[in-house]
């Protein structure tokens, strides 16, 4: 079995009924990572296991600046990323997981009550 060195966090932003923007972020991960367990771990931090605000997770937002719609992004999943021939300095997966907000629902409540 090939060891995974990088994983890709996949997400999307629904611009409207007919348009969707896709995005991803690549992370360097520790060896022996179980993708199913890691994805379940991430989903526990998201509203209904899939919704989040990109900036709260330190991910690039896919929402355009002039878009007046909600800023909610949708988590698709994680998958192995086969690194390019050029080694880049990717953020560490463990650092990303350690910095997740304790509860995305708190962010949601703050946004609708303002």
N, C-alpha and C positions, 0 to 999 in steps of 0.2 A: 504494500500500500504506500502510495506516494505521500510524503509529509507535506502539509500545507504551510507555506511560509507567509502568504498574504491572503487576506479575505477582502471581499468587496461588499460594502453596505449599499443596497439598492433601494431607491425610493422614488416617488413621483409627486407631482403637483398637478392637480386637475384645474386647468385654466378655466374651462367651461365644459359644457356638455360634450363638445366635439374635439376639444384640444387637451392634450396631456403632455407635460414636460417630464422627461426622465432624467434622473441624476444618480450618481454613485460616488462613493468615497472609498479609497483603498487604504487598508491598515495592515501593518506588519503584525503578525501574531506569534504567539509561543507555539512550539511544537506540541502535538498531542491534543490540539483543540478539537472539541466535538461541535460541529456546526449546528446540529439540532439543539443541543443544550444551550449554546450561545444565543441562538435565535429566540429560543423560549425566554431566556434571561432578558433580552432586549424588549420583547413584547410585554413583559411584566411592567415596564416603565412607561408604556404608551397607552393612550386612551383607547379602550376597546382593542388593545393589542396591535394597533396599527397607526394611530394618528399622533402627530407631533408637530411642534413648531421648530423648523430647522435651526434657527439661531439658538434655541434652548439646548440643542444637542451639539452645538458648535459645528454644524454642517452648513455648507453653502445653500442659501435659499434659492429655490427655482422660480420663485414668484418675481415677476417684473416690477420695477419701481412704480409704474403707473397703474398697477392692478389694484382695484379696490375690493376685491374679494377677500375671503378669509385667508390667513397665511398657513393653514394646516397642510401638512405634507403627509403622504401615506407611505408606510414602510412596506416594501415588497419582500425583502428577505436578505440573507447573506449567502454568499457562495465563494468557493475558492477562486482566487485570482492568480492567474499564471503570469508571473512577473515578466516584464519586458527584459530585453538583454541589458539595458542600462539600469543599474541599481539606483533607485531614488531613496530619499530619506522620508519614508512614509511614517505617519503617526502610528503610535503603538495602540493596538486594540485594547489592551488592559487599561491604558490611560483613559481611553474613550469611555470604557465601561465604568471606571471608577468615578468619572465626572458626570454621570447621568443625574439629572434632577431626581430627587426622591419620589416625586409624584407629578407627572404631567397634568393630572387633573387639577392640581393647585394652580398651575399656570392658566388653565382653562377658566377656572372660577374667577381669578383675578381679571382676566380679559373681559369677561361678560359683565362684571360688576362695576367696571370703571365707567 
